[in-house]
Amino acid sequence: MDIIEFNQQIWELVRSIMYGIESIVRVIVDGFGITMAQMRVLAELKHRQECTIGELADATGSAPGNASAMCKTLESKGLVTRTRNTEDERIVIVALTEAGKNLLQEIEHELSSKCDPLLAEFSDDDFAEIVTGMTKLNDVVSRMQNAFNASLRR
């Protein structure tokens, strides 16, 4: 397989996988009264514990203004806290509240109850093969990202 064919197949697979995952998650998330963009923010905060609006914007691929507006909305729902940095008030630190953590657990539970019966049809070997392939793909993408970033610094 040449590089062009590899790129086309990978992009199509990634697009299809992301669309499939998002369509499943969206139905569940909508039932909890948040948007997919807000879900991405909550998930990123779960991963990072806390971060600045700028870091959150970078991690979720949104503009800082949009990330800030989403965080204000999530704060009004009691799902996150926003705290200004005492040394530089331009910097806002965002973190999950207990209610935000609980909401994520409820969403994960709902996803699990819907998906686990279907996933039970696959073997441990199937899962291991998927993880191995995804790990290799992650390695390839990381190397590409590193090379790309290095070329930008030149």
C-alpha positions in Angstrom: 0.0 0.0 0.0 1.4 3.4 -0.9 1.2 6.5 1.3 -1.6 8.2 -0.5 -3.8 5.1 -0.3 -2.8 4.7 3.4 -3.8 8.3 4.1 -7.1 7.9 2.3 -8.0 4.7 4.2 -7.0 6.1 7.6 -8.9 9.4 7.1 -12.0 7.5 6.0 -11.8 5.1 9.0 -11.2 7.8 11.5 -14.1 9.9 10.1 -16.4 6.8 10.2 -15.3 5.8 13.7 -15.7 9.4 15.1 -19.1 9.8 13.4 -20.2 6.5 14.9 -19.0 7.3 18.4 -20.4 10.8 18.3 -23.8 9.7 17.1 -24.1 7.2 20.0 -22.8 9.6 22.6 -24.9 12.5 21.3 -28.2 10.7 21.9 -27.2 10.0 25.5 -25.7 13.4 26.2 -28.7 15.2 24.8 -30.8 13.4 27.4 -28.7 15.0 30.1 -29.2 18.5 28.8 -25.7 19.3 27.6 -24.3 19.6 24.1 -21.5 17.5 22.6 -19.2 20.5 22.8 -19.9 20.8 26.5 -19.4 17.1 26.9 -15.9 17.4 25.3 -15.1 20.2 27.8 -16.3 18.0 30.8 -14.4 15.0 29.5 -11.2 17.1 29.1 -11.6 18.5 32.6 -12.0 14.9 33.9 -8.7 14.0 32.2 -6.8 17.1 33.3 -8.4 17.8 36.7 -8.2 21.5 36.0 -6.8 23.8 33.3 -7.0 27.3 31.9 -9.6 28.4 29.4 -6.8 28.6 26.8 -5.6 25.1 27.5 -9.2 23.9 27.3 -9.7 25.7 24.0 -6.6 24.1 22.5 -7.6 20.6 23.8 -11.1 20.8 22.4 -10.3 22.6 19.2 -12.4 25.6 20.0 -11.7 29.3 20.0 -10.9 30.7 23.5 -14.0 32.9 23.4 -16.2 29.9 22.7 -14.5 27.8 25.4 -15.1 30.7 27.8 -18.8 30.9 26.9 -19.2 27.2 27.3 -17.6 27.2 30.7 -19.9 30.1 31.8 -22.9 28.0 30.7 -21.5 24.9 32.5 -20.8 27.0 35.6 -24.4 28.2 35.6 -25.5 24.5 35.5 -23.2 23.8 38.5 -21.0 21.5 36.5 -17.7 23.5 36.6 -16.0 26.2 38.7 -14.2 29.1 37.1 -11.6 30.8 39.3 -9.4 33.7 38.3 -5.6 33.3 38.9 -4.6 35.5 41.8 -1.3 36.4 40.1 -2.8 37.2 36.7 -6.6 37.8 36.6 -6.7 37.4 32.8 -6.1 33.6 33.5 -9.2 31.6 34.4 -8.8 28.1 35.9 -11.7 25.7 35.2 -12.4 22.5 37.2 -15.2 20.0 37.5 -17.6 20.2 40.5 -18.9 17.2 42.2 -22.1 17.6 40.2 -20.0 17.6 37.0 -18.2 14.5 38.0 -21.5 12.8 38.9 -23.0 13.8 35.5 -20.0 12.2 33.7 -20.5 9.0 35.8 -24.2 9.0 34.9 -23.4 9.4 31.2 -20.7 6.7 31.4 -23.2 4.4 33.1 -25.8 5.0 30.4 -23.3 4.4 27.7 -22.2 1.2 29.3 -25.7 -0.1 29.7 -26.4 0.5 26.1 -23.1 -0.6 24.6 -21.9 -3.5 26.9 -24.4 -6.0 25.6 -23.3 -5.4 22.1 -19.6 -5.5 23.0 -20.1 -8.8 24.8 -20.4 -10.4 21.3 -16.6 -9.8 20.8 -13.8 -11.8 22.2 -10.9 -10.7 24.3 -8.7 -11.4 21.3 -10.9 -9.0 19.2 -10.4 -6.3 21.8 -6.6 -6.9 22.0 -6.3 -6.7 18.2 -8.2 -3.4 18.2 -6.1 -2.0 21.0 -2.9 -3.1 19.3 -3.9 -1.5 16.0 -5.0 1.7 17.6 -1.8 1.9 19.6 0.2 1.5 16.4 -1.9 4.1 14.7 -1.3 6.5 17.7 2.4 5.9 17.4 2.3 6.7 13.6 0.2 9.9 14.2 2.5 11.0 17.1 5.6 10.7 14.8 3.8 12.6 12.1 2.8 15.3 14.6 6.3 15.6 16.0 7.8 15.8 12.4 5.2 18.4 11.4 5.8 20.5 14.6 9.6 20.3 14.0 9.2 21.6 10.4 7.1 24.6 11.7 10.0 25.6 14.1 12.5 25.8 11.3 
